[in-house]
Amino acid sequence: MIKTPIRVDIVSDVVCPWCIVGYRQLLNAATATGIEIETYWHPFELNPDMEPEGENLREHIMRKYGSSATQSDAAREQLTKIGAELDINFLWSDASRIYNTFNAHQLIHLASDEGKAQDLKLALFEAYFTQGLDVSSEDVLLEVAETIGLDLDKAETALADQSFASVVREKEAFWTSRGVTGVPTMIFDGKFAMSGAQGVDNFSKVLAQFSDT
């Protein structure tokens, strides 16, 4: 009997380091258990009111979470170590910035129509965390879109006309109305939600549970 892959809906943001960490942990869990999954990405903005120029990342974290510079540096070191174990190359600097991602989510929605949403999502993670690029910049978004073969004419039009603004807002509202307040949030088979990067072992247990149903 061929089992249907387990559907995993992932609510996340492009500038959330724990989102890419959680995703890689999930992939490792799927590999370790031999259980096939299908992932679907959904929009969430960590900073919907962020100014166009963004904000220095360390200052943002200190202001938003009340942490000290020392605590911020310790968190970066922890993420860098965890990332290295998952083949994620987090590159931080004193100039690292955080940005609004509304336009990025619109392009991901466009990419989903061409079956390339995951390709674009992962390329944007790479662009932001490893290349340090401004993922709110239209030029950067189009450059990244081109690398995964997205139709550039459609992408340019979507950003210029804000073609998918309303549908992205509706998707964001859908998940927040269902209690999603932080990311990543993963929903397994539409039945069970987990928040955060829970680790390979925990994801393996969940996958095994749904594989047996």
C-alpha positions, 0 to 999 in steps of 0.5 A: 500500500502506497501511503499519501505524503503527510501534508505540512502547512508552514506559516512563516516569515522570510526574515525569521531564522527559526523558520529555516531552522525548523524547516531543515529539522523537519526535513531531517526528521522526514529523512530519518523516519523515511516518511514522505511530506509535502510542505505548503508555505503561508505568509506571516509578517514579523514586522508589518509596520517596519519602515521601508529602510528597515532597522538595524537587527541588533537594535531591533531585537533589543527594542522589541524583546528588551534584550541586552547587546550581550544577550543579542550576541549570545542568541546569534552565536546559538543560531549560528551553531544550530544553523551550521549543524543543519547546513545553514550559513547564518552570516551576521554583522553589526550592519545586519538589518531586518525588513518588512516582507510583504512584497516578498510574500506577494511574490511567493504567492505568485510563485505558487501559481507556477509550482515554485513557491518553495523554491522562492521561499528557500532562495529568499532565506538564502538571500537574507541570511547568507547574502545579507540582502534587503528582501524588501527591495524590489530589485533584490526580489526580482533578482532572486525570482529570476534565479528560480525561473519565475516569470519576470514580467509577471513578477514585475507587474505583481510588485508594481500593481500590488496584484496580490496584496489583498490575497496575502492580507487575507491569508495572514488574517486567516492564520492569525484568526486561528491563533497563530501569533509566532512562527514557524507554526507547522500544521500536520495533516490539518490536525495538529499544530506545533510552534517553533523549531522543535528539533529533529526528534520531536518532528520525527515523533509527530511524523510517525504518529501521522504516518500510522493513522 
